[in-house]
Amino acid sequence: MHELTFASTALMICVAAGAYLAGCCNGAIITSFLFYRDDIRRHGSHNAGLTNFYRVYGKKFAICVILVDMLKAFVAVKLGSAVFDAYLGLRLEGEYFSALFCVIGHIFPAFYSFKGGKGILCSGTLLLLLDWRIAASQSCGRWSHRQRNRAADGALQRADEPASASDALTLHRRPDDDDALVAGQ
């Protein structure tokens, strides 16, 4: 266990500030300003995130938003890793410490009146950088959750189906049945 000295505390504050400032660089706001001379927060859902950017401006420059958000997460993690490892011998702790402040910077950026994005892309990138297994399990969990919701929607539709077989035949025709009916008329 390392002793918490003034120097190590100052080092931690510097890493936190650097990771926070990296997190403050919002990809959607920067890209919307550079390519459209506009603020993404004035349109759509008024959120400074990738989804709102994509809905408002389309996919043309959405990759720039992704790259900026991924780059800032990478820079923050490497900053924490390098500094904590070199001075404290705590590489992994430095990565997690800086990742936290990067997400805080993304959600509450000082550069943009503390109105940032939700931190989804930034957090996902950080999960990939910190432990790909956690990121993979989260992705699988989201996929299975979507599949369960689709199955539940199908069950609700089946519950709304008509009770009799004759009703089912009239309400649930195949496309070729409709074509035959139209051709016969």
C-alpha positions in Angstrom: 0.0 0.0 0.0 1.3 3.4 -0.9 1.4 6.2 1.5 -0.7 9.2 0.5 1.7 12.1 0.5 1.4 15.7 -0.7 3.2 14.8 -3.9 1.0 11.8 -4.7 -2.1 13.8 -3.9 -1.0 16.6 -6.2 -0.2 14.0 -8.9 -3.7 12.5 -8.6 -5.2 16.0 -8.8 -3.2 16.7 -12.0 -4.3 13.4 -13.6 -7.9 14.0 -12.6 -7.8 17.5 -14.1 -6.1 16.2 -17.3 -8.6 13.4 -17.8 -11.5 15.8 -17.0 -10.3 18.3 -19.6 -9.9 15.5 -22.2 -13.5 14.5 -21.4 -14.7 18.0 -21.9 -13.8 17.8 -25.6 -17.2 16.8 -26.9 -17.1 15.2 -30.3 -20.6 16.2 -31.4 -20.2 19.8 -30.4 -16.7 20.1 -32.0 -17.8 18.4 -35.2 -21.0 20.3 -35.6 -19.0 23.6 -35.1 -16.2 22.6 -37.5 -18.3 21.3 -40.3 -21.6 23.1 -39.9 -20.8 26.2 -37.9 -23.6 25.3 -35.6 -24.2 24.0 -32.1 -25.8 20.5 -32.1 -27.5 21.3 -28.8 -29.8 23.8 -30.6 -31.4 21.0 -32.6 -33.2 17.7 -32.2 -33.2 16.5 -28.6 -30.8 19.3 -27.6 -28.3 16.7 -26.4 -24.6 16.9 -27.3 -24.3 13.2 -28.3 -23.7 10.9 -31.2 -27.4 9.9 -31.6 -28.7 13.5 -31.8 -25.8 14.4 -34.2 -26.7 11.5 -36.4 -30.4 12.3 -36.4 -29.8 16.0 -37.2 -26.9 16.0 -39.6 -26.8 12.4 -40.9 -24.0 10.0 -41.2 -21.6 12.1 -43.2 -19.5 13.4 -40.3 -20.8 11.0 -37.6 -17.5 9.1 -37.8 -15.7 12.3 -36.7 -17.9 12.4 -33.5 -17.0 8.7 -32.8 -13.3 9.3 -33.4 -13.1 12.4 -31.1 -15.0 10.6 -28.3 -12.8 7.5 -28.7 -9.6 9.5 -28.9 -10.3 11.5 -25.7 -11.1 8.3 -23.8 -7.8 6.7 -25.1 -5.8 9.8 -24.1 -7.3 9.9 -20.6 -6.7 6.2 -20.0 -3.1 6.4 -21.2 -2.5 9.6 -19.2 -3.6 7.9 -16.0 -1.8 4.7 -16.8 1.5 6.4 -17.6 1.6 8.8 -14.6 0.3 6.4 -12.0 2.6 3.6 -13.2 5.7 5.8 -13.3 5.2 7.6 -10.0 3.1 5.3 -7.9 3.4 1.9 -9.5 -0.4 1.7 -9.8 -1.0 1.4 -13.6 -4.4 -0.2 -13.4 -5.7 2.1 -10.7 -4.5 5.1 -12.8 -6.5 3.9 -15.8 -9.7 3.5 -13.8 -9.2 6.8 -12.0 -8.7 8.8 -15.2 -11.6 7.0 -16.9 -13.9 8.2 -14.2 -12.9 11.8 -14.6 -13.1 11.5 -18.4 -16.7 10.4 -18.2 -17.5 13.2 -15.7 -15.9 15.7 -18.1 -18.0 14.3 -21.0 -21.2 14.6 -19.1 -20.5 17.9 -17.3 -18.0 19.8 -19.6 -16.7 23.1 -18.2 -16.1 24.3 -21.8 -19.8 24.0 -22.7 -21.6 25.4 -19.6 -21.7 21.9 -18.0 -24.1 20.6 -20.6 -22.6 17.6 -22.3 -23.6 14.2 -23.6 -24.9 11.2 -21.8 -21.5 9.5 -21.9 -22.6 6.3 -23.7 -19.9 6.3 -26.4 -17.2 7.6 -24.1 -18.1 4.9 -21.5 -18.2 2.2 -24.0 -14.8 3.1 -25.3 -13.4 3.2 -21.8 -14.9 -0.3 -21.1 -13.1 -1.6 -24.2 -9.8 0.0 -23.1 -10.0 -1.1 -19.5 -11.3 -4.6 -19.9 -12.7 -5.9 -23.2 -14.4 -8.8 -21.4 -16.6 -6.4 -19.5 -17.4 -4.6 -22.7 -18.2 -7.9 -24.5 -20.5 -9.0 -21.7 -22.3 -5.7 -21.7 -22.8 -6.0 -25.5 -24.1 -9.5 -25.1 -26.4 -8.4 -22.3 -27.8 -5.6 -24.4 -28.4 -8.0 -27.3 -30.2 -10.6 -25.2 -32.3 -7.9 -23.6 -33.3 -6.7 -27.0 -34.2 -10.3 -28.0 -36.3 -10.8 -24.9 -38.1 -7.5 -25.6 -38.8 -8.7 -29.2 -40.1 -12.0 -27.9 -42.3 -10.3 -25.4 -43.7 -8.0 -28.1 -44.5 -11.2 -30.1 -46.2 -12.7 -27.1 -48.3 -9.6 -26.7 -49.3 -9.8 -30.4 -50.2 -13.5 -30.0 -52.4 -12.6 -27.0 -54.2 -10.1 -29.2 -54.9 -12.6 -31.9 -58.5 -13.6 -32.6 -60.0 -16.6 -30.8 -61.5 -18.5 -33.7 -59.8 -20.2 -36.6 -62.0 -18.5 -39.1 -61.2 -15.1 -37.7 -57.5 -16.0 -37.9 -57.8 -16.9 -41.6 -59.5 -13.7 -42.5 -57.2 -11.4 -40.5 -53.9 -13.1 -41.1 -53.5 -13.8 -44.8 -50.3 -14.5 -46.5 -49.3 -12.0 -49.3 -49.9 -14.7 -51.9 -53.5 -15.2 -50.6 -54.1 -11.5 -51.1 -52.7 -11.7 -54.6 -55.0 -14.6 -55.5 -58.1 -12.8 -54.1 -57.3 -9.7 -56.2 -56.6 -11.8 -59.4 -59.9 -13.7 -58.9 -62.1 -10.5 -58.6 
